[in-house]
Amino acid sequence: MQIEIAQSWAIPAAIAGMAVATYLTRAGGYWLMRLVPVTQRVERLLRHLASSVFVAIVTGGAVKGEPAATVAIVASMTVMATTRRATPALASGVAAAACWRLMGGH
């Protein structure tokens, strides 16, 4: 597929737009968190936020019957149960789903 000269600005503009949106989201988050007192509860929430996002995404796939999502959940739950650490559990879920798909699973 060739990009016409008149549209050659579209890709850099899209990349720049995504970069600006990412920066504004991050800067806005820092600005907003300045206004929130960081209690132990807020600190725990922020520490486990990535896990919550992962669970929300993967659970949707598992409910739809996607085997890779189910494999990711089982791997994550197993690692979390044995290590009690979120980062290795997340990594194992991502790796398990990737391996499942590499082996031809859908």
Summary of the structure (lengths in Angstrom):
residues: 106
radius of gyration: 19.3
end to end distance: 28.0
largest distance: 56.7
contacts: 242
relative contact order: 0.08
helix: 80%
strand: 0%
